[in-house]
Amino acid sequence: MRWSAGRYGTTEEARRPQGGSAVPGLEAMWTAGWPAGRVRTASDGPVSLTVIGDCGADDDQLAARLPAIRAGRWRELTRWPGSYLAVARNAATLAVIGDLAGQYPVYWRNHGGTVWWATSAAALAALDGAPVDPTALAAHLALAQPDVLGQRSLLRCVNRVPGGHLLLADPSAARAVRFEPADYGRTDLLVAAATVGAALGEAVATRLDGRPVSADLAGLDSTTLACLAAQRGPVTAVTFADDRLCDDDLPYATRTAAAVPNLTHHAVPGTAHTVYYDGLDNLGRLPVTDAPNAYAVTASIKRAVLDTVAAHHPSPGLHLTGSAGDAVLSAPSSYLADLLRERQHRRAWSHALGHARLRHTSAWSVLGRARPASRTGLAGAWRQTAAELRGPVREWVPQAFRPVSWTPLLATADWMSPDVRHQLAAALDGAAEQLHDAPVRLAAWSDRQDLARLGADTTGWRQLAAEPYGIDLVAPYLDNEVIRACLAVPADQRGTPSRYKPLLTTAFTGTGVLPDFVLTRATKGGFNALAYAGLRENAPVLLDLLGPSSRLAAAGLVTEAPVARMLQRAAAGQPTAQGALHLAVAAEVWLRQQETAPAWWEVNSRVAAG
């Protein structure tokens, strides 16, 4: 696992990351697992800037930003192509700035009279063995929105920097400070499209450094990245093509590879093991992640893709994924709540008609789901959710049939003990009281939470690719500048029911990057068949994971009976709370991994227990 850490203040304790390297020219800052070429520093006297990761700035551009550090213009340090961590010093002031999607999260804590920060919460917890925070983990399972509890991490005594904030430390204190607006301004799609296309082109180009390049070639999002890379050199394109999927990804990929120079295409066939939840009887095969990770559930599918890439590359390279394309290029129909709140009734009705046709329901039903959320804000929604947690357990129905909410309560909440539900309710009430600078639009909030969740999960996939393949996974849709360009477009334009991903198709129509038949595609593959197959075939393993010996169960975070009922529904081919099971299994895997996690720190040349 690649991570970074540092200290603000002095201490007599000689502690550093296990196997870590000091950042040249900086005191008390280290990286672990990062190649030297991906850690760069510019400095001038007491002012310095270090970037770690994929940063598109050259050394001169880094040096040119030093005046911004003197002036405290922190956002300017986040505007280069790529995805990276920025650490800035100006005499006694330290700023640690992660990315907008949480691929480089920032945590901090006080320990031994000193402020320690890291991109790993588990590493900071290991300073003194701080345990898991069960209420924070309950929020993760029941709400799946990383910023709901603000600066509260999944581990006690460890603070997290919420999305769009940075860690600022000076002699007075260490604190999280916002640098990104809660709501972006509204830019018309036709105006923003060129910016989106340019940002994606730069995001891809920044990563191409002479190593072999591979890419997923499936839906519109991944195909766009593969074709952008192919403009600059050979690309090994891979399509996961399990017969159980019954989608048209493979035919489109085959046509695209035939039409676009430099694309060499390989299909990845499915096997008995390429299903969800495969291999969870041997957790030692999974990389240890810093937080519960969704890719623990789909690791066998990702390995099949990586096996194919490795078989056709003589040396490890980089792999482009379209992960998070849906989150930035489109928008869920929950934006209808914003249109209703803003009294755009004609537009809301027009869009509701379109969404109703797609779902084979009525426009009144679509608007009826959105209306409750239009009548409250974020803090009010949290209070409503808290009241719901104090009430009786709900009968399960698919989330799509429940009213739209700023913070939907997932089925996992109904599997928790009464004590845990009441503790989470109290935490939500407290968060509502402390909330400030909240976004006005539901879409702005849900977009950021989706990205934070996807960014954290993508780090798990990145570890799968790195261990043992040595492949660098690249997710350009999670880059800061791509996110900003896309989310500046109003959700009702990105998610309009009349066109499929109009932002991307407008950005690349007439550019020659993508064939016309790709730009007019209006279909998307899905993995439901493999999810249900995995639930059926691995039910005994899942029952064991979430049964009497479950760590979640010991904390009251799940109870055995409702989980067993869900697995029985899956075996019978009935609709199932897939997302809830997915979250619970990933959290259980993570908890078990924490018990055998490797050492994080060296102290006085000896390894500290981690």
C-alpha positions, 0 to 999 in steps of 0.5 A, a space after each residue: 500500500 502506498 501512503 504518505 505521512 508527516 509530523 507538525 511539531 517536535 518530538 523526542 520519538 524517532 518514528 517513521 513509516 515502516 520501510 518509508 523514505 524521507 522526502 528530500 529537503 523536508 523535515 518530518 515527512 515520509 512516503 512509503 511505497 511511492 517511486 522516487 519519480 512520483 515525489 517531487 519538491 520545489 522550494 525557496 527558503 521557508 516556502 516549499 511544495 511537494 506533490 505525490 502521485 500523478 501530477 501534470 506540472 513540471 518542475 518550473 510550474 511547481 516553482 511558479 506556484 510558491 507565491 500562491 503558498 505565501 499568499 495562502 491561495 491553496 486551491 491553486 495547488 490543486 489545478 494541474 492535470 492528474 490526481 495527487 497529494 499536495 503538501 505546502 509549507 510556509 515557515 510555521 504553516 503547513 497545508 496538506 491537500 488531498 484530491 477531490 475524490 478521496 484517492 489521496 485522503 488526509 487524516 490527522 491526530 494529536 499524539 505525544 503532544 505533536 500533530 501527525 498526519 497521513 493518507 492512512 487512517 489505520 497508520 495513525 490509529 496504529 500509533 497507539 492502537 486506537 480501535 474502530 469507532 462503531 458509530 462511524 462504521 454504522 454510518 458507513 454501512 447505513 448511509 454510505 456517504 463519507 462526509 455525513 459525520 464530518 471529521 469523524 473517521 472510522 477509527 477513534 482518535 483519528 480525524 478525517 479531512 472532509 471532501 473539499 477541505 485541506 488540513 491546515 496546521 500552524 502554531 495555534 492549531 490543526 484544523 480542516 479548512 474548506 478550499 473548494 466551494 460546496 456548490 459549483 456555478 452553473 455552466 451550460 453543457 454546450 459551453 462546458 463540453 470543450 473544457 471537459 474534452 480538454 480536461 480528459 485529454 490532459 488527464 490521459 496524456 499526463 499518465 503516458 510516460 513510455 510504459 505499456 498502456 492498457 485500458 478497459 474497452 466496454 462502455 462509453 466512458 472507458 472507450 473514450 479513455 482508450 481512444 484518447 490514449 490510442 491517439 498517442 501510442 499502442 493500447 492493449 484494450 480488454 473487455 470482460 465478456 462473461 456470457 452471463 452478462 448478456 450485454 453488447 459491450 463486446 460487439 461494440 468493443 470489437 467494432 471500436 478496435 477495428 476502427 481505431 488505430 493503435 487499439 489491440 483488443 482482447 476479450 476476457 472470458 468468464 469462468 466459474 470463479 468470475 462472480 461476486 464474492 468469490 474467494 472470500 474463504 481465503 482473505 489472505 489473497 486480498 490486499 489490506 486496505 485502509 477502509 472497507 473496500 467494494 472491490 473485495 467483493 469483485 476481486 476475482 473479476 478484476 484479477 481476470 482482467 489484470 491476468 489478461 493485461 499481464 499476459 500481453 505486456 512484457 513489463 508492468 505498465 498502466 491501466 486506464 479505467 472508466 471508473 466514476 464516469 457515470 458519477 461525473 458525466 450523468 446524474 440520478 433523477 434525484 435532481 428533480 427535487 432541486 427543480 421542484 425546490 427552485 419552482 422549475 415546475 415545467 422543466 421538472 414535469 418534462 423530465 419526469 415524463 422522460 424518466 417515467 418512460 424509461 422506468 415504465 411508470 408514471 410521471 406523477 410517481 416519479 415526482 412523488 418520490 422527489 417531492 419530500 426531498 424538495 421540502 427540506 435541506 441537508 440538516 433537516 434530512 439528517 434529523 428525519 433520518 435520525 427519527 427513522 432510526 429511532 423508529 421500528 425496523 422497516 420491511 425491505 423494499 428496493 431503494 428505487 421505490 423509496 422516496 428520494 432523500 439527501 441521505 438515504 437510509 440503506 437496508 443495512 440500517 435495518 440489520 443493526 441492533 437497537 443500541 447501534 441504531 440509537 447511537 447513530 441517530 444521536 450522531 446524526 442529530 449532532 452532525 445536523 446541529 454542527 452543519 454549516 456551509 451546506 450545499 443548497 442543491 441535493 445533486 451537489 451533495 450527492 455528487 460529492 458523496 458518490 465521488 468520495 465513495 468511488 475514490 476510496 473504493 478505487 484505491 482498493 482496485 489500485 492495490 489489486 493491480 499493484 499487488 502482485 501485477 505491478 500495474 498502475 491503475 489510472 482513473 481519469 474521471 476522478 481527477 480534480 479538473 475533470 470533476 470540476 469541469 463536469 460538475 459545473 454542468 447542472 445535474 438536469 443537463 447531465 442526467 436528462 432522460 432525452 439523451 445518453 451522456 450528452 456531456 461526453 458525446 457533445 465533448 467529442 462529436 466531430 473531434 475524430 477521437 471516437 467513432 460515430 457509432 460509439 457516440 450514438 450508443 445508448 446502452 450500458 452493461 451491468 453485472 447483476 447476473 454475476 452478483 446473483 450468481 455469486 450470492 447463490 454460489 457463495 452463500 455458505 461463505 457469506 453466512 459464515 462471514 456474517 454469522 455468529 463469528 462475525 465482527 460486525 455482529 459482535 458490535 451490533 452492526 448486523 444481526 444474523 436473521 435478516 442477512 440469512 433472509 436476504 441470502 435466501 431471497 437471492 438463492 430463490 432468484 428474488 430481488 435482494 438488497 445487493 448494495 447492503 450485502 455488498 457494504 456489509 461483506 466489505 466491512 466484515 472483510 476489513 475488520 478481519 484484516 485489521 486483526 492481522 494488519 502488518 506493522 505501519 511504523 518503525 520506532 528507534 530502528 525497531 518495528 512498532 506493532 501496527 
